[in-house]
Structure formats: structure tokens, C-alpha cells
Amino acid sequence: MRSALSFLIAISMTLTAVGVRTMQAADPTAAPHDIAEARAVASRLAHATGAGGHADLALQADRIALIPAEWLVACLQPLGDATPGGANWLRSGLERAVDRLGDAVSSGELAAVVTDVAQPPRVRSLAYLWLSDRDAPQAAAMLDTMLDDPAPELRRQAIEKLLAAAETAADGPRKDSYRRALSAARDVDQVEQIVAWFTERGEPIELADALGFVRTWRISEAFDNTRGDADNPIGFAKAYPPEVGDPALPDTSTWKLVTSTDNQGAIDLNAAIETKKEVLAYAVATVDVPDGGPAEVRIGSPCAITVWVNGRPLMAHEIYHASEAVDQYVATAEFLAGSNTVMVKCCQNEQTERWAVDWRFRLRICDPLGKPLATQAESARPTTNP
């Protein structure tokens, strides 16, 4: 009788435990019950598209905020290929977890992530931020080996440290440090800072060259860019002679040769042609990419633009006067080893406001970190474009 009763009690306790675990697993506000579930929740957050479900995503971020310290690195991994919105959701949960865990977070594990260059840059950069909060001297010392780091944020901090240390060095070592920094810098503002330092000391450096802007172009005449319709496409949608046939080899013999003297390589079409509205023009440049292979074409313009590389369409953006920035639009193209042709179609619309008059573009060819990859032959430049 006692054995039968004990058996029934054991069965009851087992069913109760199973029920509790089932309720916990079904509870969207409970902490993940194992590392696999935690990783799955982190991945779901990281790949969120922003198409609704914000309440549920907030609950899942709350669950990540409850993970134990030993799961932190595993839950950090999905950040590497996260969508922009997903990265925000995942970081919100991870940051709260780190704040809650305090000293329980292992500095050694974070350092291992930071030093593993095979890890995605965003993962390493966030791990470095957490490490800096826990062991600032260790984190600072790591920067000494990161001047050429593939993570842009870590490289930037390494350059900042190098330049700060150079301020207390003698003239010779200081100049050497600035040269090292210039070779490693990829962010526009850092390159500008370093170039200004050399210029102030009588060693002017062309900022546009340091940033890798393509400065010499052949500019066509102006073509019509008035608005058309589906049956009669005009302007942006119309293929004018330069893009008909083989746009890799357009006849530019009668086009105007223009070389930019702008610090950021801007090609001012108002200056090259004349100030007009509802027009477009083509610009063709020949560049040399010694090793060939994939490279990023980065262009900024307040106008609508289309870009071809060696006759192949690369990107098109029919947007007018919304914004303008260096590297505003980026696309990857395959370049030949040696000479290549880049063609830009830059379109001006009908707006007459002062802020809508600018008709220009700036373009450079870089690796994914922003290192310039293309050069142009030093040639006579009879026409300048301020």
C-alpha cells in the first residue's frame, strides 16, 4: 500500500514539474530556459524587419535582458548580420542584461571576442564597449594593435589613441605617428583632421586624393530632363546617346575635360556647363584599379543619378534634393585589373528654390572599409572646376 502511494506521489510530482516547465516555456515574459532558446530569441530579434509585432519584440527583448552571464556571448552573435531595426531590438535586451549582471560578465570572454577578427565588426565593437566599462586599461592596451583592424569603430578608436599620444611626443615621432594615422584612417573626418595637421605645418596634402575621389572627368552637353510619361519617357528614364550602344566606350572626344579642385572631389555641373534646370548631363572617367576584383563605388549627389561601370548598370537613384553626403549611395562592382570606365548620369529637376540649384556629384572607389582603390594618370588638366 505504501509503495503504491509513493508511486502515485512521484507521478503527481513529475506531472506538476512538467506543467511548470510548460507554463514557463509558454510565458513570453519569462527568461529563456536554456542557451539554445536564448540564442533563438536573440536571432529572432536580430532579424526583425520592423513590419509590425513591436509589442512581441519588446517582450522578447525583455527576455534577453534576463539571461545569465554565461549565455551573453552566444546571444551576442546574431548581431553580426542583424537588420538595422533588429540590431536595435537585440542591443536593447543585451545592454540591460549587461547592466543587470555587472561584474558577473567575464572580461576574459569579452576580450576573446574582441581579439577574434573573424567575428563580425558589430559583435566585436559591442564586446569592446562592454570590456571598456569593466577593464578600461586592458581595453585601451588592445587598441595598440588595431590600427589596421577590420572593425571600423575599433580602427577609429585606435587612431584616436595614436593621435592623442602623439601630442606629447617630439616633432619627429609625432610626424611619424600622424603618417601612420593617415595611412590607417578611413573615416572622412579623421582624414580631414590629419590632412589639416600636415597642411598647417607646411606639408600640404590634397584631401580629395587622400580620400580617393575620382577628380578628372569628361562632361557631356546638357540633355532634356523635363518630366515625361510612360509612353514618352524623358530625362532620367530616357536613354540618350551616351548610354545607347556600349556605355563602356562612349565617344567623349568633344566633351569638356573637367578636374575638380574641391576638397571632397565634387564635380560642379553648373560650373562645367552652365546653371540650368530640368537638364541632365553625363560624366565619364577612366580609372586604374591595379588588382581588379570587387570594389565599392560610393557616390554623393543632391540630384538623381545613375552609374555604370565598364558599361554595366550599377545603381540608379531618382531622388532630388532630399540630402547629400559623402558616400551617400554605395554599390559593389567588379573591376578589371588595369583601366576601367565609370559613367555617371546626373539629373537636375525643375525646382527653382536656392537650395535646389546645386547640380553636382562626387564619387570614389574603395574597399568595404573605405580604402581608396582607384587612381588616375597624372595628366594635363587645362580646365578646373572649383
N, C-alpha and C positions, 0 to 999 in steps of 0.2 A: 504494500500500500504506500509506504513512504517512498519507495523507488518510483512508483507511478506518479506520485505528487511532485517529486523532484523533477521528473521528466517534463511534466506539464508546466512547471515554473520556468524551466530552462527554455522551453519552446516559447512561452509568453515573453520572456526577456529578449529572446532573439528577434521575435516579431516586432517588439517595441523598438529595438535598436535599428532594425531595418526601416521602420516607419519614420524614425527621427532623421536618419540619413536621407531618406527620400524627400522629406519635407525640406531639409537643408538644401538639397540639390535643386529643388524646385523654387526655393526662395531667391528672387532676383536681387535681394539686398544682402545676402549672406556672402561671406568670404568664399572664394573657390576652395573646394575640399581637397584638391591635390594640385601638384605643379602642372600636370597636363591640362587640367581645366583652366588654371590661371593663364597658361600660355594661350589657350584657345580664346579666352575672353580678351586678352591683350591683342591678339591677332584680329579679332572681330572689330575692336575699337580702331586699330591702326588702319584698317581698310574701309572704314566708314566713308560713304560717298556724300553724305550730307542731304540725301534725299529722304527727309522725314526720319521718324524714330528717335528724335532727340531725347525724349524722356527715358527711353530704354537705354540709350547710350550713356546718359548721365548715371543711371543705376549701375551699369557695367563698370564705369569709371570708379564709382564708389566701391565696388567690389575689389578692383585692383588696389585701391587705397588701403585695403585690409590685409594684403598679402604679407607673409613673414619675410624676413631679410634674405633667407636662403633662396627665395624664388625671384628676387629682384632682377638679376642678370638675365634670367630666362625670359622674363616678361618685358625686358628692355629690347630684346632682339627684333620684334616685329616693327619697331620704329624705323628700321633701316629702309623699308620700302613702303612706308605709310603714305596715304594720301595727305594733302595739306590739312584737311579737316580732321582726318583720323589721327594725325600726329598730335593735334591739339587735345583731342579726347584722351589719347593714351598718356600723354605727358601730364594731363591734369590728375589722373589717377596715380601715376608713378611719383610725381612730386609730393603728393600728400602722403603716400606710403613712406617715402624717404624722410619727410618731416616727422612722421609718427615714429619711425624706427630709430632715428637718432644714431647713437653710437653702435647700434646693433648692425648697421650696414658695414660690410667688410671693406676697408680701404685697399686691402690686397686684391680682392676680386675686382674692384673698380679699376685699379692700376693695370691689372691684366687685360681688361677690356680696352683701356686707353692705348696700351702699347701694341695691341694686335691690329696692325694696319690692314689686315684682311676684313676687319669689321667695317660696316658701313659708317661713313663720316658722322652722320647724325647720332648714331649709337655711341661712338667714341667721344663725341663732343659733350653729350649729356653726362656720360660717365665721368668725364674730366671735370665738369662743373660740380658734380657731387663730391668728387675727390678733393677738389679745391676747398670745399666747405669743411672737410674733415681733416685734411692734412695738407695745408697750404704750402709748406716747404717742399714736400715731396712733389706736389703738382707743379710748382714753379721750376723745380730742378728738371722735370721731364721736358720742359719747353726747350731746353738747350739742344735737344736732338730733333726738333720738329720744324726747322726752317723749310724743309722740303716735304713736309707732311702732306698726304693726300686729302686730309680733312681741312677744308678752308678755314674754319674757325680756329682750329689748333695752330695752323700755319700763321694766321693773323696774330694770335697771341704771342707766338714765338718771335715774330718780327717786332712786335711792340716791346717785348722784353729786351731784345738786342739793341734797339734804338735807345731805350731808356738807359741801358748800361753804357752805351757809347757816349752819353752826355758827360760822364765823369772821366773819360779816357783822354789820353794825349792826342794831339792832332792826327798823327799817323794812324794809330789803331782806330781812332774814331772814323776816319775816312774809310778804312778797310771794312769796318762794321757797316757803314752806310752802303758800300758797294755790295756787300753780301746781302744786305736787306733789299736792295734794288733788284738783284738777281732772283730773289725768292718771292718778292711781293707780287700779288695777283689782284688785290683789291684796288680799285681806281684811286680811292682817297689816300691809301698808303703810298702808292706810286707817286701821286702828286706831291705828297709831303717830302719824299726823298728827293725827287727831282728839284723841288724848290730849295732844299738844303744845298745841293750842289750848285745851283744857279746863284744863290746868294754868296757863294764862295768862289765865284769866277769860273766855274766849270759847267756852263750851260748844257743841259741835255734836252733834246726835243721830247716833250711829254707825249706827243702823238706817236712818235716812234717807239718810245718805251712801252706804250700801251698796245702797240701793234696795229694802229689804224691804217687802212689802205688809203693813201693820200692822193694818188695820181689817177685820174680818170679821163676818159673821153666822153664828152657830153653832147647829146643829140640836139636837134632843134626841138621846139615845143610842138606837141600834138594836142588835139582837142580832147578835153575831159568833161564836156558838158554831159548832163545826165541823158541816158537813152532809155530804151525799154527792152523787153525780152526779144522782140523781133529786130531791133536795131541797136545792138549793144555799142555803147560809146565809152571811150576812156578806159577805165580800169578793166572792164571786161572785154575790150576790143584788142585784137592782136594787130598792132601796127607793124610796118616793115621790119624794124629791128628784131622782132620776135617771130617773124614768119620765116620758114625755112630752117636754117641752122643758127639759133641764137648763140651758139658757141663761137661762131665766126661771123658776127655782123660786120658789115662794111662801115668802119668808123673813120675812113680816110678824110672825110670832110667835117668831122665833128671837132668840137673845141677841146683842146687839151687844158685841163684844169688840175692844179695841185693845191691842196688845202694847206693853209698856214695856221689853221685853227688848232688850239691846244688839244682838242679831242677829235681832230680829223674831220670836222663837219664839211660837207660839200654843199655850198650855198648856191642853189639853182637860180635864185633871184639875181645873184651877182653874176653867175655864169651866162645866163640868158637875158632876162630882164624880169622885173616884177610883174607877174601876171596872175590871173585867177582862171579857174576852170581849164587848166592845162596839165600836161604831163610831159616828162622827158625821160630818156634812157641814159644810163651811165654804164660804161664798160671799162673794166680794169683787168690788166694782166698781172698775175701774181705768181710767185715761185714758192712751191711747197716742197722743200728738198726731199723729204722721205715719203711723201704721198700718204695715202690712207685716210681714215675718217678724221674730220675736224669740224669744230663748231663755227658756223657763220653767225655773227652777232651784229645786229643792226638796230639803230635807233632812228626814229623819224616822227615828226608830228603829222605826217601825211600818210596816205595809203601807199603801200609798197608791195612789189613782187620781186623775188630774187631767183636768178638762175645760176647754176654752177656748171660750167662746161656744157651749156645748152640744156641742161636738165632742170625743170622747175623744182625749186627747193621750198619756198614758202610764199604766201600771199596774205596780206592783212589789209582789208579795205576799211580802215579806221582813220578818221580825220580829227586832229586837234584834241584828242582825249588826254594824251600825256606824251611825254618824251623823256627817255632816259638812255644812258649808255647801256648797251646790251638789252634793249627793250624786247626784242624778239630774237630767239635763238633756235637754230635748227642744225642738224648734223648732215654733212655732205661728204661724199667720197671724192678725194682729190687725187690727181695724178702726181707721180713723182716728177717734179720739174714745173713746167709752165702750165697755168690754168687760167681760164677766163671766168670772170664774175660779171654778171649784168644785173643792174637794178632798174626797175621801173618805178618812178616816184611821181605821185599824182597829187595835184592841188585842186581843192574843190571851189565852190562858189562863195564861201563865206568871206565877208569883207571886213570883219572886225580886226582891230590891230593885232590881237593875239592869234589870229588865224592867217596872217600874212606869211609866216615863215614857211619856206619851201626848201627843205634840206634833208640830208641823211648822213649818218656816219656808220662805217662798217669796219669790222675787224674779224680775223680768222684765228681761232685759238684752240687749245686743248680744253678739256672739261673744267680745268681749274682756272683758265684764263691766261695761260702762257701763249704769247704770240707765236704763230707757226708760219706765217706767210711773209715774204719780203718782196720788194720791188726793186728793179735795177735803178741805180743812180743815173738819171738821165737829165738832159737839159729840160728845164722847167720854165718856159718862157711866159706862161700865164699863171698867175697866182690867184688864189681865192681866199680872201681874208676871212 
